[in-house]
Amino acid sequence: MAADIDEQPAGYARLLSAANAAEIARVAAVIAERRPRHVVFTARGTSDHAALYGAYLTEIRLGLPAGLASPSVVTLFGARPDLSEALVVGVSQSGGSPDLAEVLRAARASGALTLAVTNAPDSPLVGVAELSVDIAAGHERAVAATKTYTAELLALLMLVEGIRAGDGVLPKAEREALDTLPELAARTLADGTPAQLAPRYRFARQLVTTGRGYAYPTAREAALKLMETSYLPALAFSGADLLHGPLAMTDPEVPVLAVVGSGPGGRSMGEVLPRLGERRADVVVVGSADVPGATRLAVPEVDERYAPLLDILPMQRLALALALTRGEDPDAPRGLKKVTATM
């Protein structure tokens, strides 16, 4: 897991290379020409969080309605939604889950434009999709996905911005901003604070993660990493939803990891953090600025669209360190394997 985490800056650079960027641009240009009316993502597990990020990007940057499909609608109930004017995107590290392939197969039969975003270009998911994007993350050793998650995020970001451009090619300013990500990721990973923080939560019984907008997928992914490596019950809420009831469960014994960026989503967390303070919750903020009363996992300040590519890195480090502190083996989570096939 540590090796996979450390490879992420190089993975960003690889995906941004001329060859991979050109292939994503080609796919983006095809989608832009087809002009879908809405976008439906289908995914499981960690990839579901990347898909949620893609949905935020789609609605905010492209102005198209977007949502996440429930594969069981197709695989268990036999429904065949009319997706004739949709772009349907399957996001999967392995591309090997039969239910995701079946969703794309049914969508394509109904007339949808289908796309597979995966780390396995020879997978069944790619076989049923009209278009595909290789996230080029390389072999992932650990069961807990880290570098494939961030590669999915970056691939989706490049894809959406390419569609927005119309011809698939990223604008010069966008490309220059993205080219800084490998160095920023390396700088973020060099910070030893997550490992220093882990002993503080060795005996925690539960934990809450929260964020809004682009940060919400990060909160969900962080919770999953903590659950699958440390077996620590972790509940993820949007900052808004946290105030609608779950806030009551927070207290000094329930740590809260809050992702607070510098854009609209991060600013809206200004309503949430004081309420957590009233509950005397143990708050750790992931962000570029200090928050009174909270410990900070520092990340560089970037456009809020890019922040998920950096915010998750100290969370991954924390999950790894916490698992080791609690005497667990994060490379072999009990009951889990790398590819989970569901129907």
C-alpha positions as CSV (number, residue, x, y, z in Angstrom):
1,M,0.0,0.0,0.0
2,A,2.9,2.4,0.8
3,A,4.5,1.7,-2.6
4,D,1.2,2.3,-4.4
5,I,0.6,5.6,-2.5
6,D,4.1,6.8,-3.4
7,E,3.7,6.1,-7.1
8,Q,0.8,8.7,-7.5
9,P,2.9,11.7,-8.5
10,A,4.5,9.6,-11.3
11,G,1.0,8.3,-12.2
12,Y,-0.2,11.9,-12.6
13,A,2.7,12.7,-14.9
14,R,2.1,9.5,-16.9
15,L,-1.5,10.3,-17.5
16,L,-0.6,13.8,-18.5
17,S,2.0,12.6,-21.0
18,A,1.4,13.5,-24.6
19,A,0.3,10.0,-25.7
20,N,-2.3,9.5,-22.9
21,A,-3.5,13.1,-23.0
22,A,-4.1,12.8,-26.8
23,E,-6.1,9.6,-26.4
24,I,-8.3,11.2,-23.7
25,A,-8.7,14.2,-26.0
26,R,-9.8,11.9,-28.9
27,V,-12.5,10.4,-26.7
28,A,-13.6,13.8,-25.3
29,A,-14.0,15.1,-28.9
30,V,-16.2,12.2,-29.9
31,I,-18.4,12.8,-26.8
32,A,-18.6,16.5,-27.5
33,E,-19.7,15.8,-31.1
34,R,-22.4,13.4,-30.0
35,R,-23.8,16.0,-27.5
36,P,-25.4,13.8,-24.9
37,R,-28.3,15.2,-23.0
38,H,-27.3,13.8,-19.7
39,V,-24.6,11.6,-18.1
40,V,-25.0,8.4,-16.0
41,F,-22.1,6.9,-14.1
42,T,-22.0,3.3,-12.9
43,A,-19.3,2.0,-10.5
44,R,-18.7,0.1,-7.3
45,G,-16.5,0.7,-4.2
46,T,-13.7,3.2,-4.5
47,S,-14.6,3.8,-8.2
48,D,-18.0,4.9,-7.1
49,H,-16.4,7.8,-5.3
50,A,-14.4,8.7,-8.4
51,A,-17.7,8.5,-10.4
52,L,-19.3,10.9,-7.9
53,Y,-16.5,13.3,-8.5
54,G,-17.2,12.9,-12.2
55,A,-20.9,13.7,-11.6
56,Y,-20.0,16.9,-9.8
57,L,-17.7,17.9,-12.7
58,T,-20.3,17.1,-15.3
59,E,-23.0,19.2,-13.7
60,I,-20.8,22.1,-12.7
61,R,-18.5,22.3,-15.8
62,L,-20.8,21.0,-18.6
63,G,-24.2,22.0,-17.3
64,L,-25.5,18.5,-17.9
65,P,-27.6,16.5,-15.4
66,A,-25.6,13.6,-14.0
67,G,-26.2,10.8,-11.6
68,L,-25.0,7.4,-10.5
69,A,-26.8,4.3,-11.7
70,S,-27.9,1.5,-9.5
71,P,-26.6,-1.6,-11.3
72,S,-29.1,-3.9,-9.6
73,V,-31.9,-2.1,-11.5
74,V,-30.6,-3.9,-14.6
75,T,-29.0,-7.0,-13.2
76,L,-31.5,-8.1,-10.5
77,F,-34.8,-6.5,-11.6
78,G,-34.3,-6.8,-15.3
79,A,-35.3,-3.2,-16.0
80,R,-34.0,-1.5,-19.2
81,P,-34.1,2.3,-18.7
82,D,-34.3,4.4,-21.8
83,L,-30.8,5.9,-22.0
84,S,-30.9,6.7,-25.7
85,E,-29.7,10.3,-25.2
86,A,-27.2,9.6,-22.4
87,L,-23.6,9.1,-22.1
88,V,-23.2,6.1,-19.8
89,V,-19.8,5.9,-18.1
90,G,-18.5,2.7,-16.4
91,V,-15.7,3.4,-13.9
92,S,-13.8,0.4,-12.6
93,Q,-10.1,-0.2,-11.8
94,S,-10.3,-3.9,-12.9
95,G,-13.2,-3.6,-15.4
96,G,-14.0,-7.1,-14.2
97,S,-17.3,-6.8,-12.3
98,P,-20.1,-8.4,-14.4
99,D,-22.8,-6.0,-13.2
100,L,-21.1,-2.9,-14.5
101,A,-20.5,-4.6,-17.9
102,E,-24.2,-5.5,-18.0
103,V,-25.3,-1.9,-17.3
104,L,-23.1,-0.7,-20.2
105,R,-24.4,-3.5,-22.4
106,A,-28.0,-2.6,-21.7
107,A,-27.3,1.1,-22.1
108,R,-25.6,0.6,-25.5
109,A,-28.6,-1.5,-26.7
110,S,-30.9,1.3,-25.8
111,G,-28.9,3.8,-27.9
112,A,-26.6,5.3,-25.3
113,L,-23.0,6.3,-26.0
114,T,-21.0,4.2,-23.6
115,L,-17.5,4.7,-22.1
116,A,-15.3,2.6,-19.9
117,V,-12.8,4.3,-17.7
118,T,-10.5,1.6,-16.3
119,N,-7.0,0.4,-15.5
120,A,-7.5,-2.8,-17.6
121,P,-7.8,-2.0,-21.3
122,D,-8.4,-5.7,-22.1
123,S,-11.2,-6.1,-19.5
124,P,-14.8,-7.1,-20.1
125,L,-16.0,-3.6,-19.4
126,V,-13.9,-2.2,-22.3
127,G,-15.2,-5.0,-24.5
128,V,-18.8,-3.9,-24.2
129,A,-18.2,-0.1,-24.3
130,E,-18.1,2.0,-27.5
131,L,-15.3,4.2,-26.1
132,S,-12.6,3.6,-23.5
133,V,-10.1,5.5,-21.4
134,D,-7.0,3.8,-20.0
135,I,-6.1,5.4,-16.7
136,A,-2.6,4.0,-17.0
137,A,-1.9,3.6,-13.3
138,G,0.1,0.4,-13.7
139,H,-0.2,-2.7,-11.5
140,E,-1.7,-2.0,-8.1
141,R,-0.2,-4.3,-5.4
142,A,-2.5,-3.6,-2.4
143,V,-6.1,-4.7,-2.1
144,A,-7.0,-1.2,-0.9
145,A,-7.1,1.0,-4.0
146,T,-5.0,4.2,-3.9
147,K,-3.2,5.1,-7.1
148,T,-6.0,3.8,-9.3
149,Y,-8.5,6.0,-7.5
150,T,-6.5,9.2,-8.1
151,A,-5.8,8.1,-11.7
152,E,-9.6,7.8,-12.2
153,L,-10.1,11.3,-10.8
154,L,-7.5,12.8,-13.1
155,A,-8.8,10.9,-16.2
156,L,-12.3,12.1,-15.5
157,L,-11.1,15.7,-15.0
158,M,-9.2,15.7,-18.3
159,L,-12.2,14.1,-20.1
160,V,-14.7,16.6,-18.8
161,E,-12.5,19.6,-19.5
162,G,-11.8,18.2,-23.0
163,I,-15.6,17.9,-23.6
164,R,-16.1,21.4,-22.4
165,A,-13.4,22.7,-24.8
166,G,-15.4,21.1,-27.7
167,D,-12.5,19.6,-29.6
168,G,-11.1,17.5,-26.7
169,V,-8.0,19.5,-26.3
170,L,-7.3,21.1,-22.9
171,P,-7.0,24.9,-23.0
172,K,-3.4,26.1,-22.4
173,A,-4.1,27.5,-19.0
174,E,-5.8,24.3,-17.9
175,R,-3.0,22.2,-19.1
176,E,-0.4,24.4,-17.4
177,A,-2.3,24.1,-14.1
178,L,-2.6,20.3,-14.4
179,D,1.1,20.0,-15.1
180,T,1.8,21.3,-11.6
181,L,0.0,18.4,-10.0
182,P,2.8,15.8,-9.9
183,E,5.1,18.1,-8.0
184,L,2.3,19.2,-5.6
185,A,1.4,15.6,-5.0
186,A,5.0,14.7,-4.2
187,R,5.2,17.7,-1.8
188,T,1.9,16.6,-0.1
189,L,3.1,13.0,0.4
190,A,6.4,14.2,1.9
191,D,4.6,15.6,4.9
192,G,4.9,13.2,7.9
193,T,1.9,14.6,9.8
194,P,-0.5,11.7,9.0
195,A,1.8,9.1,10.5
196,Q,2.3,11.3,13.6
197,L,-1.4,11.7,14.0
198,A,-2.2,7.9,13.7
199,P,-1.5,7.0,17.4
200,R,-4.1,9.6,18.5
201,Y,-6.8,7.4,17.0
202,R,-5.4,4.0,17.9
203,F,-8.3,3.2,20.2
204,A,-11.1,5.1,18.4
205,R,-14.3,3.2,18.1
206,Q,-15.8,5.2,15.2
207,L,-15.0,8.2,13.1
208,V,-16.8,10.7,10.8
209,T,-15.6,12.2,7.6
210,T,-17.2,15.2,5.9
211,G,-16.9,17.7,3.1
212,R,-19.0,19.5,0.5
213,G,-19.0,19.7,-3.3
214,Y,-15.9,18.3,-4.9
215,A,-14.7,17.4,-1.3
216,Y,-17.6,15.0,-0.6
217,P,-16.2,12.1,-2.7
218,T,-12.9,12.6,-0.8
219,A,-14.7,12.2,2.5
220,R,-16.4,9.0,1.3
221,E,-13.2,7.5,-0.1
222,A,-11.3,8.3,3.1
223,A,-14.0,6.6,5.2
224,L,-13.8,3.5,3.0
225,K,-10.0,3.4,3.3
226,L,-10.2,3.5,7.1
227,M,-12.9,0.8,7.2
228,E,-11.1,-1.6,4.9
229,T,-7.6,-1.2,6.4
230,S,-8.2,-0.5,10.1
231,Y,-11.8,-2.0,10.4
232,L,-12.7,1.3,12.0
233,P,-16.4,2.2,11.5
234,A,-16.3,5.4,9.5
235,L,-19.3,7.4,8.4
236,A,-19.1,9.9,5.6
237,F,-21.6,12.8,5.3
238,S,-21.7,15.9,3.2
239,G,-21.3,18.9,5.4
240,A,-24.9,19.8,4.8
241,D,-26.3,16.4,5.7
242,L,-24.1,16.3,8.8
243,L,-26.1,19.2,10.2
244,H,-29.4,17.4,9.4
245,G,-29.2,15.0,12.3
246,P,-25.8,13.1,12.4
247,L,-24.2,16.1,14.1
248,A,-25.8,14.7,17.3
249,M,-23.4,11.7,17.3
250,T,-20.3,13.8,17.4
251,D,-18.5,14.5,20.7
252,P,-14.9,14.4,22.1
253,E,-14.8,10.6,21.5
254,V,-15.8,10.7,17.9
255,P,-13.0,12.1,15.7
256,V,-14.1,14.1,12.6
257,L,-12.0,14.4,9.4
258,A,-13.2,17.5,7.5
259,V,-12.1,18.3,4.0
260,V,-12.1,22.1,3.7
261,G,-11.0,23.6,0.3
262,S,-10.7,27.2,-0.7
263,G,-13.7,27.4,-3.1
264,P,-17.5,27.5,-2.6
265,G,-17.6,24.0,-1.1
266,G,-14.9,24.7,1.4
267,R,-16.3,28.1,2.3
268,S,-19.7,26.4,3.0
269,M,-18.0,24.3,5.6
270,G,-17.7,27.5,7.7
271,E,-21.2,26.7,8.8
272,V,-20.3,23.2,9.9
273,L,-17.0,23.6,11.8
274,P,-18.4,25.9,14.5
275,R,-21.2,23.4,15.2
276,L,-18.6,20.7,15.6
277,G,-16.7,23.0,18.0
278,E,-19.9,23.4,20.0
279,R,-19.9,19.6,20.3
280,R,-16.3,19.6,21.4
281,A,-15.5,17.2,18.6
282,D,-11.9,16.2,17.8
283,V,-11.6,17.8,14.4
284,V,-8.8,17.3,11.8
285,V,-9.0,19.5,8.8
286,V,-7.6,18.6,5.4
287,G,-6.9,21.9,3.6
288,S,-4.6,24.7,2.7
289,A,-5.5,27.0,5.7
290,D,-5.5,26.6,9.4
291,V,-8.9,26.4,11.2
292,P,-9.1,27.5,14.8
293,G,-9.4,24.6,17.2
294,A,-8.5,22.0,14.6
295,T,-5.5,20.0,13.7
296,R,-4.5,20.4,10.0
297,L,-3.3,17.9,7.4
298,A,-1.8,20.4,5.0
299,V,-2.3,20.4,1.3
300,P,-1.3,23.1,-1.3
301,E,-4.0,25.5,-2.3
302,V,-5.3,24.8,-5.8
303,D,-8.5,25.2,-7.8
304,E,-11.3,23.4,-6.0
305,R,-11.7,21.1,-9.0
306,Y,-8.1,19.8,-8.6
307,A,-8.2,19.6,-4.8
308,P,-9.5,15.9,-4.6
309,L,-6.3,14.8,-6.3
310,L,-4.3,16.2,-3.4
311,D,-6.8,16.0,-0.4
312,I,-7.0,12.2,-0.5
313,L,-3.2,11.7,-0.2
314,P,-2.8,12.5,3.5
315,M,-6.0,10.5,4.1
316,Q,-4.4,7.5,2.5
317,R,-1.3,8.0,4.5
318,L,-3.4,8.2,7.7
319,A,-5.3,5.1,6.9
320,L,-2.0,3.2,6.3
321,A,-0.4,4.5,9.5
322,L,-3.5,3.9,11.6
323,A,-3.8,0.3,10.4
324,L,-0.2,-0.4,11.4
325,T,-0.7,1.4,14.7
326,R,-3.7,-0.8,15.4
327,G,-1.7,-3.9,14.6
328,E,-3.5,-4.7,11.3
329,D,-2.1,-5.6,7.9
330,P,-3.4,-3.0,5.4
331,D,-2.1,-5.1,2.5
332,A,-4.3,-8.1,3.4
333,P,-7.7,-6.8,4.7
334,R,-9.7,-9.7,6.0
335,G,-12.3,-11.1,3.7
336,L,-11.4,-8.8,0.8
337,K,-9.7,-9.4,-2.6
338,K,-8.6,-7.2,-5.3
339,V,-11.4,-7.9,-7.8
340,T,-15.0,-8.2,-6.5
341,A,-17.5,-9.6,-8.9
342,T,-21.1,-8.6,-8.2
343,M,-24.3,-9.0,-10.1
